[in-house]
Amino acid sequence: MCGIIAILSRNRPISPTALAKATQQLKYRGPDKQSQWIASHQKVGLGHARLSIIDLATGDQPIANENKQLHLIVNGELYDFERIRCELKQQGHQFRTLSDSEIVLHLYEEYGTECLHYLRGEFAFILWDERHQILFAARDRFGIKPLFYTMFDNTLYLASEAKALFAAGVPPRWDYESFFQQLFLYVNQDRTLFENVYQVPPGHYLLATRDNIQIVRYWDLDYPRTDDLNSQRTDTEYIEQVRLKLEEAVKIRLRADVPVGSFLSGGLDSSSILGIAAKHSAQPVRAFTVTFDGAGYDEEAIARETATWVGADLQLIPLNQADFADHISDAVWHAETLDTNSRGVARYLQSRLVRDRGYKVILSGEGADEIFAGYGHVKQDLRLNQIKQELGESLGKNSDSTPAFLQGVQQTLGFVPSWLKNVAVNRAFFHLLLAPDYAVKFANHDVYLSFLNQFDLPGQLVGRNKIIQSLYLWSKSILPNYSLFAERLEMAHAVEIRVPFLDHHLFELVREIPISLLTHGLQEKYVLREAAQPFLTNTVYTRPKHPFMAPPATLTINKLYTMMQDCLRSSVMESVPFFEQTAVIGLLDELPRMSERQLVAVDSTLMMLLSTYFLHSRYQM
């Protein structure tokens, strides 16, 4: 897990100073060593900030192949690399290090860009092929590791974080259209909030020469069409296979030359990961649990019970609104996007303590809800389908009134996924806060159709069950662009997060499982719950889903609430081009008169406004 940077110039020599500044900007991601390589013709350079986890002695990067025609930098972890390394050595390849990253060089020599199909893990990498004068950059299948790029002044820049591009000399500016998209839904998979700064989408790679840039998809979720589903296993067999695949995914992620810990909440996902890790670890696993003020959000008691059950060493991290106020500016700066809750700040502070206690590697439970249909919106979709079946399609439509602004989605898909409708309705309030000139500029922009049009609808959605379509759209948008942006919060303290649920071998089993096993009656994540039962306390096994959320800032007069009032009334906020400040101040004035329910509902709006404030001020946009 590291920070990577690349510069490819179309004409003049690249700037060694720019490369060095960009690499140093990512020093917090890789504090163990920062290195650069520049080709002899000075048209391409690579920078690497290393977090040493595997092969502490010889694993420095950039790495070159035997004839120095390929140079590579990698961010992330590649699992099962020893087996691949052994096979490559039998084919005659010579290795210079003992690191997992080096297999990419030799797989590329054998298979070119098809090497991606041999990689298993969380990764982003950049490879320069001198012989063919090609830069090859790729991102893992689910988008666990970030990879940004931009063309500026006839030069291509790539980096793990957008701020490294800015350190290299790219000017930070708002992307007005992308911000509008983010306000009312989420940014598209290839966009950011910064003008002309893009993401390599999950499951894609970038090929660049001095004349051309190409983005290519190499993997997608590829859920089977309904007509192609032909279950060959019993329910018990599916449960046993999921248990085996999940254990394998956790076990291979315990491979490190440094200690491996685990995040732990009171939920099924993190408890399952910890239980399996404890089974396969020679020493007690250290588990880190955030605790909050407020019984509705604090999960200490359940986490403590789980830690005792599996023999883990529990480490508590108490946080409150004052902690959030003190660190939200830094957390937003690291995240480079908007947040709807202080949980992002909690992850930032949690990782700081993890690193302070000597840990670089942590297992986490992200991705379980996506692949096992764990979110509440799945139940909503199931219920709607049931109503339509019971009352008939026409009556079912009447029971599901679609807002006018979602008619395009209704016509395109034949339904509106519940999660998309929920987000759209909740975010509609932002229309009341927009600056008039900004609102007029995008009055005819349909963010929801724009969202759908980025996907391969005929290839990935047509012929699939509506629940699967809903899961696909969520997993390709909110998962990488919201849930997984926590990677940058954890890497702010050089802590590598490993996510076993997003192991693609596990997913490719789960996507074949009938929906009735994913959500069984009212029991979400049924097949996972049954598979993980041997590792769970009865409390967790029987507990309904409880998302990891920080308490709203608006329920009491606290330090974060006061900061929010001050920042959103300031001249800095007035300079933000998207909002009418008098409308924002009017909302702030109403807070003391709101009910608790209203305050909880408006908290996410205020957190997005506050995130905007910090992005605008910290990046000087």
Phi, psi and omega in degrees: 000122190207191171239136182233150180213141175219146176228129177232116183262143179274340182221284186283162178300146178288163180269115175301328179294317179297318179297317181294319179296318180295320178295316180294329178300331182263018184301327180294334176286326182222078185283350187283328176191142175238128185222152176228153172224135176234131180297156182299329178278355173063024178260351179216144177214149179235140176232145185218127173252114193263132165253109188282118181230316176239137183058069184296333188273316189240010188269020180295152180231162003296150178250140177247156175278187188300318184261010176064022178270344178239136175230140192223142167229140186228140169241120177128193181230139178244117187268159182063026185288333180298318179296315180295319179300316180298317179296319180293323178295323177295335178273000175105002181282142180252131183255141180260343183229177173251016186278160175289330186296327189295339180299333181299317180303312187280330172295322178295321177300323182279319194235359184063218182294343177292351178303335182300329183288349179263356185264139180229117178151196177252117187203154161219138180216162177226129183232131175257124178256101185294319183300316183262359179055049181233137170257125184242117181231139184218156179235147185296171192297322183260354182082032179293317178262136182277155174205115183249154177209160176202153169255125179215127178054046177063025181227137176266129177241138174227147180196163177292333181220150181298326184296336175289327174297320180292322178296331179281352177120357177285129182285133176278122177222152176293143166264104188297318181291317181294323177297318178300317178298318181294321181301316190258352172208252173209156181297150178293163191293343180250010185247167170224181176277358183256135181300130175065014174251124187239166173253143161288119184296156174306141178071020180233162170229160180245132172243128182226134166246185178288350183245346191206148173235133181228134175251127186232134175277131177245349181204147173215175184294324173050048173302139179293147174295153183303321181291340183268351180288124180216084187299125179255000184239154172280169178302317181297320180294319177299316181298317180294320179293320177297318179300316181295315181292321179292318176300318178298316181298321178288315185300315181291338179275359172274353182286114179195157175264015176223164180297148179242124177251192183211140169284148180216123170247202177263013187260173182297319191293302182292328178294321178297314181298313180298317181299318179290318179300319179298322179297323187258009180253138180288330180246158175304135179280136176275124182248136184246123184235126174279135174242144182239157167290135177109120185298330183289346184240341184275130182241024184301314186299317181290319179297319179297319178298317179296314181300319178295318182300318184261359179076032180271158177266103186278131177241118182269143179233090181285131180227150177219181185296329178295320176299318180297317180297321183290337190234001184294325179299313179294321181296316179294320178300317179290321184290328179064024179204180180274147175236156182250000184201157180287003181297332176296319177294323178298317178296320178300313181287325177300316182289329176298316180291322177304313180292321179300332180265016168090017182249135176252340188232130182224136171275142182220160188261014178302147174099342182296318181295326181290313187273337181253013175058055186266350185279156181298333182294338177295319177297321177300315180295320178297318180295319179296317177299321180295319179299317181295323179290323183282322187257351185097152187300319184291318178292323177300321178297320179296330181280352183235067183298124183262124177302153183302323184286355176249010181297326179297320177294317180302316182289326183285314184264338187089358176196169175243117178306139185301321181295321181293319178297318180298314180297315182299317181291317181294323183277349182302336180302332182299336177302330181283346184253352185289145171295138185305316182293325178290318179298318180295320183301326183243024182300329183256012180271117180269099184295334185281320174290323175302320178299311182294324187290349179280349186255159175277081184296314179297322184278332188246338184245321183300133178086000179260154174303148182299326177297318179294319178300317179297315178298319180300310184297321177295313185292337180265000183227290184291324179302302181285328188265353176230299184299316187272358175292349174300340177306320182286335177286322178284321178288349172300336178242021177058049175242121180273127178257130177247134189238091183301328181294338179262023169290125188289338175293319176296313182300319184292342168281313187296325183294346177270352186282137178301146181301328181297340177268335177290310175236111188252103187065237177263005183267107179285154179052044186301312185293324176292316181302317180289321180295323184269357186307322181298343183256003188247150166287161177296329179300312181287320182301322184262358185279135174292167180300138177222102185294151176285108181221142173277153178299142178302146181283344191269354187282337179223164173278105184224181185295322179290320177300315180296318177299317180301314179299315182293313184294316186284348175263359191278169177291332177298314179296327178297331181278350176293127190281000190260337190239150172273111190295329178298325177291320178296316179295323176300320177295317179298321180295333183280342187305316181298341182261000183275152174285167179300321179297318179294321180295318178297320182293324185271350184300319181294324176298314180294323179293325176291321175297317181293322175300317178300317179303313184288323175298316182297317184279317184288326178267001176051051181268000000 
